[in-house]
Amino acid sequence: MVFGLSESDVEFLAVFLCLIFLFIATVQDVLRTEVEDYVWDLMIFSGIPLIVLRIFLSDAKKTTFLLITISIVTTFLIALVILLAGFWGPADSKALFSISFLLPLHPSVFIEDKTPLFPFPILALIYATLLQIFVPLGLFLINVMKKANFNDVKGTKSQKIALFFMGTPLSIDTFERRWKYFQCCEKKKNEGDEGGWQLDLEFEIKELEEDFQEKKEQIKQFKEDKKRQVWVTPTLPFMLFLLPGFIFAIIFNTKIFELLLNIIKK
């Protein structure tokens, strides 16, 4: 023991701190659509002494040091690749990287096995990604229940099918009030017979002010054309999935992932 702490105590403290920081980050991301950098800074700086303690308390110090290093480097590279590919924003990369400092290895809080298939932050990422599957299923059920239609917008059959799983129609007033949480899936064109409102499923990540100005102009056009509804897709922050993904990784380790692999193999 070091300072009266066992390895389990350090792991429990790391889990507790990580949960607190991820909860703060999730609340900030939902309310402000951005996370303050101090959250990630605190995670990293509080994680460094815990890493040192875990190494000193380990029975195999060299192996533990090597596994922690591999976990942090692997997590950083994967977070960087996903960021550069445009699949998420900087805050999501920082979140995953920060987790690798507080919990680079799997804690044995609930499950004893600490030699899973992936570094712990990557397992949390995998669970977060799997949880996103429920979003299109939920949107499809919502659209079926409210009998969503494409009466005042043009689009191909494939676009309409895709949008039934990607988005939902909102009233213009609702879109105006909650513009931060949705991306418009319609675009006005004025060329000949192809003019009018058409489905547009190409999106890009923009700064908050630029996004606000663009949506302000869109809402103005909607009102001028007396549109009653607009198709939108929810811009759910990834932190909403990373937090429960982290909790799943803590409780179940790789058990659910291994079960899914066995189902796929069969």
PARO-264722 format. One record per residue (C-alpha): residue number from 1; residue in three letters; z, x, y. Coordinates in Angstrom, 1 decimal, m for minus. Layout:
! PARO-264722
(site NUM; "ALA"; (Z; X; Y));
...
END
This chain:
! PARO-264722
(site 1; "MET"; (0.0; 0.0; 0.0));
(site 2; "VAL"; (m0.6; 1.1; 3.6));
(site 3; "PHE"; (1.5; m0.3; 6.5));
(site 4; "GLY"; (2.9; m2.8; 3.9));
(site 5; "LEU"; (m0.5; m4.2; 3.2));
(site 6; "SER"; (m2.2; m4.5; m0.1));
(site 7; "GLU"; (m6.0; m4.7; m0.7));
(site 8; "SER"; (m5.7; m8.5; m1.1));
(site 9; "ASP"; (m3.9; m8.8; 2.2));
(site 10; "VAL"; (m6.7; m6.9; 4.0));
(site 11; "GLU"; (m9.3; m9.1; 2.3));
(site 12; "PHE"; (m7.5; m12.3; 3.3));
(site 13; "LEU"; (m7.1; m11.1; 6.9));
(site 14; "ALA"; (m10.8; m10.3; 7.0));
(site 15; "VAL"; (m11.8; m13.7; 5.7));
(site 16; "PHE"; (m9.5; m15.4; 8.2));
(site 17; "LEU"; (m10.8; m13.4; 11.2));
(site 18; "CYS"; (m14.4; m14.0; 10.1));
(site 19; "LEU"; (m13.9; m17.7; 9.8));
(site 20; "ILE"; (m12.4; m17.9; 13.3));
(site 21; "PHE"; (m15.1; m15.8; 14.9));
(site 22; "LEU"; (m17.9; m17.7; 13.1));
(site 23; "PHE"; (m16.4; m21.1; 14.1));
(site 24; "ILE"; (m16.2; m19.9; 17.8));
(site 25; "ALA"; (m19.9; m18.8; 17.5));
(site 26; "THR"; (m21.0; m22.0; 16.0));
(site 27; "VAL"; (m19.3; m24.1; 18.7));
(site 28; "GLN"; (m20.9; m22.0; 21.4));
(site 29; "ASP"; (m24.3; m22.1; 19.8));
(site 30; "VAL"; (m24.2; m25.9; 19.5));
(site 31; "LEU"; (m22.9; m26.6; 23.0));
(site 32; "ARG"; (m24.7; m23.8; 24.9));
(site 33; "THR"; (m27.5; m22.9; 22.5));
(site 34; "GLU"; (m26.3; m19.3; 22.9));
(site 35; "VAL"; (m23.4; m17.1; 21.7));
(site 36; "GLU"; (m21.5; m14.7; 24.0));
(site 37; "ASP"; (m21.8; m11.1; 22.9));
(site 38; "TYR"; (m18.0; m10.6; 22.9));
(site 39; "VAL"; (m17.8; m12.7; 19.7));
(site 40; "TRP"; (m19.9; m10.1; 17.8));
(site 41; "ASP"; (m18.2; m7.2; 19.5));
(site 42; "LEU"; (m14.8; m8.4; 18.4));
(site 43; "MET"; (m16.0; m9.0; 14.9));
(site 44; "ILE"; (m17.3; m5.4; 14.6));
(site 45; "PHE"; (m14.3; m3.7; 16.3));
(site 46; "SER"; (m11.8; m5.7; 14.3));
(site 47; "GLY"; (m13.7; m5.0; 11.1));
(site 48; "ILE"; (m13.8; m1.2; 11.4));
(site 49; "PRO"; (m10.0; m0.6; 10.9));
(site 50; "LEU"; (m10.1; m3.1; 8.0));
(site 51; "ILE"; (m13.0; m1.1; 6.4));
(site 52; "VAL"; (m10.9; 2.0; 6.7));
(site 53; "LEU"; (m7.9; 0.2; 5.1));
(site 54; "ARG"; (m10.0; m1.1; 2.2));
(site 55; "ILE"; (m11.2; 2.4; 1.4));
(site 56; "PHE"; (m7.7; 3.9; 1.5));
(site 57; "LEU"; (m6.3; 1.1; m0.6));
(site 58; "SER"; (m9.1; 1.2; m3.2));
(site 59; "ASP"; (m8.6; 2.9; m6.5));
(site 60; "ALA"; (m12.2; 4.3; m6.3));
(site 61; "LYS"; (m12.4; 5.4; m2.7));
(site 62; "LYS"; (m15.8; 7.1; m3.0));
(site 63; "THR"; (m17.4; 4.2; m4.7));
(site 64; "THR"; (m15.9; 1.7; m2.2));
(site 65; "PHE"; (m17.2; 3.8; 0.7));
(site 66; "LEU"; (m20.7; 4.0; m0.8));
(site 67; "LEU"; (m20.8; 0.2; m1.5));
(site 68; "ILE"; (m19.6; m0.6; 2.0));
(site 69; "THR"; (m22.2; 1.7; 3.5));
(site 70; "ILE"; (m25.0; 0.2; 1.4));
(site 71; "SER"; (m23.9; m3.3; 2.4));
(site 72; "ILE"; (m23.9; m2.6; 6.1));
(site 73; "VAL"; (m27.2; m0.7; 6.1));
(site 74; "THR"; (m28.9; m3.3; 3.9));
(site 75; "THR"; (m27.6; m6.2; 6.0));
(site 76; "PHE"; (m28.8; m4.5; 9.2));
(site 77; "LEU"; (m32.3; m3.9; 7.9));
(site 78; "ILE"; (m32.7; m7.5; 6.5));
(site 79; "ALA"; (m31.4; m9.0; 9.8));
(site 80; "LEU"; (m33.8; m6.8; 11.8));
(site 81; "VAL"; (m36.8; m7.7; 9.6));
(site 82; "ILE"; (m36.1; m11.4; 9.9));
(site 83; "LEU"; (m35.6; m11.1; 13.7));
(site 84; "LEU"; (m38.9; m9.2; 14.1));
(site 85; "ALA"; (m40.7; m11.7; 12.0));
(site 86; "GLY"; (m39.6; m14.4; 14.4));
(site 87; "PHE"; (m37.7; m16.6; 11.9));
(site 88; "TRP"; (m34.5; m16.6; 14.1));
(site 89; "GLY"; (m33.0; m15.3; 17.3));
(site 90; "PRO"; (m31.0; m12.2; 18.2));
(site 91; "ALA"; (m27.6; m14.1; 17.9));
(site 92; "ASP"; (m28.3; m14.9; 14.2));
(site 93; "SER"; (m29.1; m11.2; 13.5));
(site 94; "LYS"; (m25.9; m10.2; 15.3));
(site 95; "ALA"; (m23.9; m12.7; 13.3));
(site 96; "LEU"; (m25.1; m11.4; 9.9));
(site 97; "PHE"; (m24.6; m7.8; 10.9));
(site 98; "SER"; (m21.1; m8.5; 12.3));
(site 99; "ILE"; (m20.1; m10.2; 9.0));
(site 100; "SER"; (m21.0; m6.9; 7.2));
(site 101; "PHE"; (m18.3; m5.1; 9.2));
(site 102; "LEU"; (m15.5; m7.6; 8.5));
(site 103; "LEU"; (m16.6; m8.4; 4.9));
(site 104; "PRO"; (m19.1; m5.9; 3.6));
(site 105; "LEU"; (m17.8; m6.5; 0.0));
(site 106; "HIS"; (m17.0; m9.6; m1.8));
(site 107; "PRO"; (m13.4; m10.6; m1.4));
(site 108; "SER"; (m11.4; m11.6; m4.4));
(site 109; "VAL"; (m9.6; m14.4; m2.6));
(site 110; "PHE"; (m10.9; m17.1; m5.0));
(site 111; "ILE"; (m12.9; m15.3; m7.6));
(site 112; "GLU"; (m12.0; m12.0; m9.2));
(site 113; "ASP"; (m15.6; m10.7; m9.9));
(site 114; "LYS"; (m16.4; m8.3; m7.1));
(site 115; "THR"; (m19.7; m6.9; m8.5));
(site 116; "PRO"; (m22.2; m9.7; m7.7));
(site 117; "LEU"; (m26.0; m9.4; m7.3));
(site 118; "PHE"; (m26.0; m9.1; m3.5));
(site 119; "PRO"; (m23.9; m7.6; m0.7));
(site 120; "PHE"; (m21.6; m10.3; 0.6));
(site 121; "PRO"; (m23.4; m11.0; 4.0));
(site 122; "ILE"; (m26.7; m11.4; 2.1));
(site 123; "LEU"; (m25.1; m13.9; m0.3));
(site 124; "ALA"; (m23.8; m15.9; 2.7));
(site 125; "LEU"; (m27.3; m15.8; 4.1));
(site 126; "ILE"; (m28.8; m17.1; 0.9));
(site 127; "TYR"; (m26.4; m20.0; 0.8));
(site 128; "ALA"; (m27.1; m20.8; 4.4));
(site 129; "THR"; (m30.8; m20.8; 3.7));
(site 130; "LEU"; (m30.3; m23.1; 0.6));
(site 131; "LEU"; (m28.3; m25.6; 2.8));
(site 132; "GLN"; (m31.3; m25.9; 5.1));
(site 133; "ILE"; (m33.1; m27.7; 2.3));
(site 134; "PHE"; (m31.1; m30.8; 3.1));
(site 135; "VAL"; (m32.5; m31.1; 6.6));
(site 136; "PRO"; (m36.0; m32.2; 5.7));
(site 137; "LEU"; (m34.7; m34.5; 3.0));
(site 138; "GLY"; (m32.3; m36.1; 5.6));
(site 139; "LEU"; (m35.1; m36.4; 8.2));
(site 140; "PHE"; (m37.4; m38.1; 5.6));
(site 141; "LEU"; (m34.7; m40.7; 4.7));
(site 142; "ILE"; (m34.0; m41.3; 8.4));
(site 143; "ASN"; (m37.7; m41.9; 9.1));
(site 144; "VAL"; (m38.1; m44.2; 6.1));
(site 145; "MET"; (m35.0; m46.3; 7.1));
(site 146; "LYS"; (m36.1; m46.8; 10.7));
(site 147; "LYS"; (m39.8; m47.3; 9.7));
(site 148; "ALA"; (m41.1; m44.5; 11.9));
(site 149; "ASN"; (m44.8; m44.7; 12.9));
(site 150; "PHE"; (m47.5; m42.8; 14.7));
(site 151; "ASN"; (m48.9; m45.7; 16.7));
(site 152; "ASP"; (m49.3; m43.9; 20.1));
(site 153; "VAL"; (m50.2; m40.4; 18.9));
(site 154; "LYS"; (m53.1; m38.9; 17.1));
(site 155; "GLY"; (m52.9; m36.4; 14.2));
(site 156; "THR"; (m54.3; m35.4; 10.9));
(site 157; "LYS"; (m52.9; m36.9; 7.7));
(site 158; "SER"; (m51.3; m33.6; 6.7));
(site 159; "GLN"; (m49.6; m33.3; 10.1));
(site 160; "LYS"; (m48.1; m36.7; 9.8));
(site 161; "ILE"; (m46.8; m36.1; 6.3));
(site 162; "ALA"; (m45.3; m32.8; 7.3));
(site 163; "LEU"; (m43.7; m34.3; 10.4));
(site 164; "PHE"; (m42.0; m37.0; 8.3));
(site 165; "PHE"; (m40.0; m34.1; 6.8));
(site 166; "MET"; (m39.8; m31.9; 10.0));
(site 167; "GLY"; (m39.0; m34.4; 12.7));
(site 168; "THR"; (m38.3; m38.0; 13.9));
(site 169; "PRO"; (m39.3; m40.2; 16.8));
(site 170; "LEU"; (m36.9; m40.5; 19.7));
(site 171; "SER"; (m36.9; m42.7; 22.8));
(site 172; "ILE"; (m37.9; m40.8; 25.9));
(site 173; "ASP"; (m34.5; m41.4; 27.5));
(site 174; "THR"; (m32.7; m39.9; 24.4));
(site 175; "PHE"; (m35.1; m36.9; 24.5));
(site 176; "GLU"; (m34.4; m36.4; 28.2));
(site 177; "ARG"; (m30.6; m36.4; 27.6));
(site 178; "ARG"; (m30.6; m34.1; 24.6));
(site 179; "TRP"; (m33.6; m31.9; 25.2));
(site 180; "LYS"; (m31.7; m28.8; 24.2));
(site 181; "TYR"; (m31.5; m29.9; 20.6));
(site 182; "PHE"; (m35.1; m30.9; 20.1));
(site 183; "GLN"; (m38.6; m29.5; 20.3));
(site 184; "CYS"; (m41.5; m31.8; 21.2));
(site 185; "CYS"; (m44.1; m32.2; 18.6));
(site 186; "GLU"; (m46.7; m33.9; 20.8));
(site 187; "LYS"; (m49.1; m32.4; 23.3));
(site 188; "LYS"; (m51.5; m34.1; 25.8));
(site 189; "LYS"; (m55.2; m33.3; 25.6));
(site 190; "ASN"; (m57.8; m34.6; 28.0));
(site 191; "GLU"; (m61.1; m33.6; 26.3));
(site 192; "GLY"; (m63.4; m36.5; 25.6));
(site 193; "ASP"; (m62.8; m38.6; 22.6));
(site 194; "GLU"; (m60.1; m36.2; 21.4));
(site 195; "GLY"; (m58.0; m36.9; 24.5));
(site 196; "GLY"; (m54.5; m38.4; 24.6));
(site 197; "TRP"; (m51.3; m37.5; 22.9));
(site 198; "GLN"; (m51.8; m35.5; 19.7));
(site 199; "LEU"; (m49.4; m33.9; 17.2));
(site 200; "ASP"; (m48.7; m30.3; 17.8));
(site 201; "LEU"; (m46.6; m28.4; 15.2));
(site 202; "GLU"; (m46.9; m24.9; 16.7));
(site 203; "PHE"; (m43.6; m23.8; 18.1));
(site 204; "GLU"; (m42.3; m20.6; 19.7));
(site 205; "ILE"; (m38.9; m19.3; 20.7));
(site 206; "LYS"; (m38.4; m19.4; 24.5));
(site 207; "GLU"; (m35.8; m18.6; 27.1));
(site 208; "LEU"; (m33.5; m21.5; 28.0));
(site 209; "GLU"; (m34.8; m21.8; 31.6));
(site 210; "GLU"; (m38.5; m21.7; 30.5));
(site 211; "ASP"; (m37.8; m24.2; 27.8));
(site 212; "PHE"; (m36.1; m26.5; 30.3));
(site 213; "GLN"; (m39.0; m26.4; 32.7));
(site 214; "GLU"; (m41.5; m27.1; 30.0));
(site 215; "LYS"; (m39.6; m30.1; 28.6));
(site 216; "LYS"; (m39.0; m31.4; 32.2));
(site 217; "GLU"; (m42.8; m31.4; 32.7));
(site 218; "GLN"; (m43.3; m33.1; 29.3));
(site 219; "ILE"; (m40.8; m35.8; 30.1));
(site 220; "LYS"; (m42.6; m36.4; 33.4));
(site 221; "GLN"; (m45.9; m36.9; 31.6));
(site 222; "PHE"; (m44.3; m39.2; 29.0));
(site 223; "LYS"; (m43.0; m41.5; 31.8));
(site 224; "GLU"; (m46.3; m41.5; 33.7));
(site 225; "ASP"; (m48.0; m42.6; 30.5));
(site 226; "LYS"; (m45.2; m45.1; 29.8));
(site 227; "LYS"; (m44.6; m43.8; 26.4));
(site 228; "ARG"; (m41.8; m45.4; 24.6));
(site 229; "GLN"; (m41.1; m42.7; 22.0));
(site 230; "VAL"; (m42.0; m39.1; 21.2));
(site 231; "TRP"; (m42.0; m37.2; 17.9));
(site 232; "VAL"; (m39.6; m34.3; 18.0));
(site 233; "THR"; (m38.2; m31.7; 15.5));
(site 234; "PRO"; (m34.5; m30.8; 15.7));
(site 235; "THR"; (m33.7; m27.2; 16.8));
(site 236; "LEU"; (m30.6; m26.9; 14.8));
(site 237; "PRO"; (m28.9; m23.5; 15.4));
(site 238; "PHE"; (m28.7; m21.3; 12.3));
(site 239; "MET"; (m25.0; m20.9; 12.9));
(site 240; "LEU"; (m24.6; m24.5; 11.7));
(site 241; "PHE"; (m25.7; m23.3; 8.3));
(site 242; "LEU"; (m24.3; m19.8; 8.3));
(site 243; "LEU"; (m20.7; m20.9; 8.7));
(site 244; "PRO"; (m20.8; m23.2; 5.6));
(site 245; "GLY"; (m22.9; m20.6; 3.8));
(site 246; "PHE"; (m20.1; m18.1; 4.5));
(site 247; "ILE"; (m17.6; m20.6; 3.1));
(site 248; "PHE"; (m19.7; m21.2; 0.0));
(site 249; "ALA"; (m20.0; m17.5; m0.6));
(site 250; "ILE"; (m16.2; m17.1; m0.4));
(site 251; "ILE"; (m15.4; m19.9; m2.7));
(site 252; "PHE"; (m18.2; m19.7; m5.3));
(site 253; "ASN"; (m19.4; m16.1; m5.1));
(site 254; "THR"; (m22.8; m16.0; m6.9));
(site 255; "LYS"; (m21.9; m18.9; m9.3));
(site 256; "ILE"; (m24.1; m21.5; m7.7));
(site 257; "PHE"; (m27.0; m19.1; m7.2));
(site 258; "GLU"; (m26.8; m18.0; m10.8));
(site 259; "LEU"; (m26.8; m21.7; m11.9));
(site 260; "LEU"; (m30.0; m22.4; m9.8));
(site 261; "LEU"; (m31.7; m19.4; m11.4));
(site 262; "ASN"; (m30.8; m20.6; m14.9));
(site 263; "ILE"; (m32.2; m24.1; m14.0));
(site 264; "ILE"; (m35.5; m22.5; m12.7));
(site 265; "LYS"; (m35.8; m20.4; m15.8));
(site 266; "LYS"; (m35.5; m23.5; m18.0));
END
